[in-house]
Amino acid sequence: MALGIFWCVVFAASDFQLPTYRIADFAVYSIIVLGVSHVVALGLGAYDLVWRYVGRATFGLLVVRACLTGAGVVFFVFLYDRLVRLPRLSLVLLLFALYFGWLLPRVLYALWARRAGDASRPDAVWRRPVLLVGAGPLAAAFADWFAHGAGGGWYVVGILDDGIDAGRRLGRLPVLGRLADARRVFALLRLRGEAPQRILVTGDPRGLDRRGLQVVQEVAYAEGVPIRFAHRLLGIAPTAPVPPVQPAITVEPARWIGLRAVADSAVAALALLFTSPLLLLAVLALLPDPGRPLVFGQTRLGRGFVPFRLFKLRTMRDGVDGEGHIAPPHQRLTPAGTWVRRLRIDELLQLWNVVRGEMALIGPRPLVLEDVLDMPEQGRGRFVVRPGITGWAQVNGGNHLTPEEKYAMDLWYIARASPALDLR
């Protein structure tokens, strides 16, 4: 599709006159487009998209995919012929054509399947992850039920099943492993900030592997996670206090924070465009090492305790054994990932979170739930503003600070934010 879009754009930019190229030019341009689009698709995991679910995540991923593909094509075409033979307007139009060319079929399919709109969970509800055990029709029904916001504050993070290989998908949900892999799966989900807070057995307990189910029960007991069976659906209702959607305000945000929101999104969009070649080079450098997808998301908490997906480049291997033990970070870093992480290139994708309005350029860093609970007042005062790519605590100690010190610095910044302080 990318190759067809490329030549249609070139044809349109040439006043709808069939351009004459040497066979070598035609072949090289085609190889560049195919190669770049293939590498970007592998890096972003775009092959995992389920077409009938067209939500904000789909729009966002396709924007990133179109930008990276277009920038990569321009870069390699420039290396080949200094942009002499191709109409330069075609390379500008390529970004927009790629985006709509990839998006339009998905939207049409979604309408045809009567699944138009955003199938993701509502943003205004505090939602917590639940792990399904056992695939099949009942699991699919629960997955669809949760996906449409009917789960009473829960969403499905994945499935354990002995009959389907890990990496496959049941509808839109990933199969994370076998029942006996429960320790490793729990550790990986914890790294992603999505440690399950309920386990729901959707398979027939009589048909599940007894040893595997015992491992799941042992993990649930060790993690303090309740395990429920599907026929006891009411047991999925939360039993622990749920943090309020609106936090208790302990500090009044400075007026500047509200005024800069539009500027943040505009600056982030420009920065993302100009750094897209650097991101593409980082993707190419990381491609042999860490795993798939190269662009991954972690669940973090934003303004008003609303969870969102924070995007990063993958710089580490999973590093989790069958018992759920996680290797130290320095052992999981790949050679290329060490440099990408040291230069903070892996953080550039968070500019997309700023464009989407989930983050700001400057503010308290977004944290996973476990880190928030370690702070005084469970960090409530810092959730009155959008989290930032960098913040006052990060440039005054960062990871060397205690949770109490970070919280105090975050509140200090929220109350005193100004253009001069942001520049500093």
Buried (B, 14 or more C-beta within 10 A) or exposed (E): EBBEBBBBBBBBBBEEEEBEBEEEBEEBBEEBBEEBBEBBBBBBBBEEBBBBBBBEBBBBBBBBBBBBBBBBBBBBBEEBEEBEBBBEEBBBBBBEBBBEBBBEEBBEBBEEEEBBEBBBBEBEBBBBBBBBBBBBEBBBEBBBBBBEBEBBBBBBBBBBBBEBEBEEEBBBBBBBBBBBBBBBBBBBBBBBBBBBBBBBBBBEEEEBBEEBBEBBBEBBEEBEBBBBBBEEEEBBEBEEEEBEEEBEEBBEBBEBBEEBEEEBBEBBBEBBBEBBBEBBBBBBBBBEBBEBBBBBBBBBBBBBBBBBBBBBBBBBBBBBEEEBEBEEEEEBBBEBBEBBBEEEBBBBBBBBBBBBBBBBBBBBBBBBBEBBEBBBEBBBBBBBBBBBBBBBBBEBEEEEBEBEEBBBBBBBBBBEBBEEEBEE
